[in-house]
Amino acid sequence: MPELPEVEIFKRRLDPTALGRRISGIAVRDKRIVGGASPAGLMARLKGARLAASRRHGKYLPIDIGEAGWFAMHFGMNGSLQHFRAEDDDPPYDRLRFDLGRDHHLAYLNPRRLGRMELVTDAEAFVRREGLGADALYPALGPAEFARRVAARKREIKSVLMDQTVVAGIGNIYSDEILFQAGLHPRLRANRLDRPALARLFAKMQAVLRTAIRRGAGSEQMLDRLPRGFLLPQRKKGGRCPRCKGAIAMLKFSGRSAYCCPRCQPSPR
C-alpha cells in the first residue's frame, strides 16, 4: 500500500507537471471509486477549473481546484499517479484521467480498485472528517506532541504507529523499518515506553520516512538505494538482520505480516 513516502513522490510528480493547468476534460473509467459527484456532475464542476495546489496529509493527496473545492485522493493497495503527453500512452488501470490542455494528461491508476477519490469543499474539513492525526512529517508534530499522542495508548506500538488517528502516513512496511531502527519490538506496549525510547522512536520515524523519499519510494530501485543498515531489503522469508546477521522473524498483526530482528529488537517480557 502506498504510504507517506510514496504519496509524497506522487505529489512531487504532480506539482511540476500539472499545477497551474486547467482541466479541459475528464474521463471517468470506474465511477465506483469516485465520491462527492456523479461522472457528469464531476465534469460540470471541474471543466475549466485550474489545478492550483496540492497538499499531502499522510496517505492522502488533496488537490486544490479553486472554487470547485478539493479533489482528495487515496491510493488504496497499489494506486499511483502518472503524467503523460500523448493519449496513446494512456497507462493500464487508468480509473480517472484529467486532460489538462494540449498534450498533458494526469491519470489516477488503481489496478485493484481499492483506492478512492472524492470531491470535497475544504481540505482541512476533510482531514477532520476522516479523523486523521498529525502528518508524520509536519513541522508542527514535534517530539513532545508525538510522545503525548503515543504514550497514552495501551496497544502494541506497531499498531499505534499504523493508527492514522494517532499519526497519519505510516503503514505496515515503514512501521517495521521505524521500529527496527529504534530497536523496539513490535509487540511492546506504547504506554510502557519511557521518554528516551519515545524520543528515539520519533527521530527514527522522521529519518526513515525522509530517507525513503530521497531514495525513490515506490520504485523498483529503492531497495537497492537504501542505506546498508536498513531492514526493508531483508523484510522477507529467510531474511537476515543487516546488523547482527541473525534470522529475521515474521509476526502476524491483524492478518498482516510484520518483520523484526529478535536480537536487535528484544521481545517484551
Secondary structure as UniProt FT lines:
FT   HELIX           4..18
FT   TURN            19..20
FT   STRAND          25..28
FT   HELIX           31..33
FT   STRAND          34..35
FT   HELIX           39..46
FT   TURN            47..48
FT   STRAND          53..54
FT   TURN            58..59
FT   STRAND          60..64
FT   HELIX           66..68
FT   STRAND          70..74
FT   TURN            76..78
FT   STRAND          80..84
FT   HELIX           87..89
FT   TURN            92..93
FT   STRAND          94..99
FT   TURN            102..103
FT   STRAND          105..109
FT   TURN            111..112
FT   STRAND          116..120
FT   HELIX           123..129
FT   TURN            130..131
FT   STRAND          134..135
FT   TURN            136..137
FT   TURN            139..140
FT   HELIX           143..151
FT   HELIX           157..162
FT   TURN            164..166
FT   STRAND          167..168
FT   HELIX           172..182
FT   TURN            186..187
FT   HELIX           190..192
FT   HELIX           195..214
FT   TURN            215..218
FT   TURN            220..221
FT   HELIX           222..225
FT   TURN            228..229
FT   HELIX           232..234
FT   TURN            237..238
FT   TURN            242..244
FT   STRAND          249..253
FT   TURN            254..255
FT   STRAND          256..260
FT   TURN            262..264
//
